[in-house]
Amino acid sequence: MKLEFTKMQGAGNDYIYINGFETTLSQDTATRLAHQLSNRNFGIGADGLVIIDPVDGADAKMRMYNADGSEGKMCGNAIRCVAKYIYDHGIVTKEKVVIDTLSGKKAIDLVIENNFVSEATVDMGAANFVLSEIPVKSAEAEWIDYTFTTSIGDYQVTAVSMGNPHLVTFLDEIHDLNLTVIGPVFEHHPAFPERINTEFVVVHSPTELSMRVWERGSGETMACGTGACAVVAAAVRNGHSPAGEWITVHLLGGDLAILYNDETVLMRGPAVEVYKGSIELVV
């Protein structure tokens, strides 16, 4: 089986994209390929696999798989790249598209330069702080600046869903953190029945934040779009940042701009094609 793919990245968050309009991949095959192809030593190398499928009621459907093969409900950096792919490849010709995901349909405004998409703004929907819906096992209704006890110490955390679960903790310094030790402790804590994505954040000013992220199923990544949205939502709820203003979030792979209010979260950032290729697979 010869499989055509496109490598794309948003703020360094890289995925392997498969055109499902031309190639049909079953769930089992997608799970296996995500694990196999994401390996940076023995595969193509990526944070995961994205399949762009046709769907009724939207311009395309995004199926996203983490590097360990588990399926994700939403990915903010990947959905911008999906929008770029369908525009750049002529699947759509309009500058506002709708992408269907396991977290619902998302509207995306495209920025076109020289007939190609350079960046996009995604309406990510409202942030959800209700623990039972994130989900988090707790007798509390919300975790806002909540003392979270782990095997390696206590952390002040805020739990929020952006279509997938996030735990945000604000610290004075993040660059020396050993996330290969800390990340799995959070990800696999029994409080999180579907595991958790964890963001470690420094507040530089009300409109400027820096973060590192440990993603469930992928480990530390260069960027996480839903994570940046969760960070700004948590920053507003904790009084660090204002609602209704664009906040710059610095990630290891670049910057994202996030605007939070009670109705929705907007995310603006780059979408970049790295290269196209093909790989022969034994099926």
Secondary structure, DSSP 8 states (H G I E B T S, - for coil): -EEEEEEEEETTEEEEEEETTT----HHHHHHHHHHHH-TTTSS--SEEEEEE--TTSSEEEEEEETTS-EES--HHHHHHHHHHHHHTTS--SSEEEEEETTEEEEEEEEEETTEEEEEEEE----B--GGGTT---SSS--SSEEEEETTEEEEEEEEESSSEEEEEE-S--TT--HHHHHHHHHT-TT-TT--EEEEEEEEETTEEEEEEEETTTEEES--HHHHHHHHHHHHHTTSS-TTSEEEEEETTEEEEEEE-SS-EEEEEE-EEEEEEEEE---
